[in-house]
C-alpha cells in the first residue's frame, strides 16, 4: 500500500530531475555566451597584441602581433594574426579559417597547417591570440558558485563553469572558467591538455571601455608546471574595421596587408 502510494511521487521527482538537466545546461551556455561577449567585441575588429615572457620576474622574450577578426555565418570568428615583431618574423601570418589553422611565410609563400596548441611565446599558444567564442568550441556545465581572487587581487563571487572541447580546433581539452556573478566578466581560467594535466592558469584584468563595453585588456598567463614563468598578453588600440570575407582563406594570404597602427 505504502509502496504503491510512493511510486507516483518518485516518478515526479525523477521527471523533475530529468527536466532540470536541460535548464541547467541552458543556464551554463547563457553565462558563457555573456562572458564571450565581454571577452571579445562581437563584430569585425582589429587589435594590437603585445606578448611578454617573464621568468623569475625578469623579461626574457617578447613579440607583437596584430589580430584581425570577423565572425562567420555561425558566429565563430575567422582570424588573421600578423606578426609585427621580432623583425625577422615580421609579415608571417596565422589564419583561422573555421576549424583549420594555417601558418603563412611570405618568404617561401607556403601555407602549412598548424596546431592551435603550439606555443607562440612563453605560455601563450597560437590559440590564445586567435579570437574565438568559447560557446562554439566547448560544451559548458555549471559546477556551482565560488568566491575567488581575481586578476586585480580582489575577492569576487563567481560562477564556476567546466568547459569540454567539442571542436577539433579547441586548443585545450578542458577548461575551468570563473565568471563574475555580478557582471558576467571572465575572471580566471584553468586550461588542461589531453592528458588531463594543468597547462596554464590565466587571470583577466585591466578592465577598460572598448566599443561601449568594459573588457579585459590584459591576460596574465601562469605556467601550469613552473610558477616562475609568466606571460603577459596586452591588447590595445582596438578599432572597428570592415574586414572582407575574401581575406580569410589561405589563397589570399599572399595579398594580405595588415591593418596595424603601431
JOHU-V215245 format. One line per field, one symbol per residue. ss: DSSP state (H for helix, E for strand, - for the rest). Layout:
BEGIN
ss = ???
END
This chain:
BEGIN
ss = -HHHHHHHHHHHHHHHHHHHHHHHHHHHHHHHHHHHHHH-----EEEEEEEEEEE--EEEEEEEEEEEEEE-----EEEEEEEEE-HHH---EEEEE--EEEEEE----EEEEE----EEE--EEHHHH----HHHHEEEEEEEEEEEE-----EEEEEEEEEEE--------EEEEEEE-----EEEEEEE-----EEEEEEEEEEEEE--EEEEEEEEEEE-----EEEEEEEEEEEE----HHH--HHHHHH-------
END
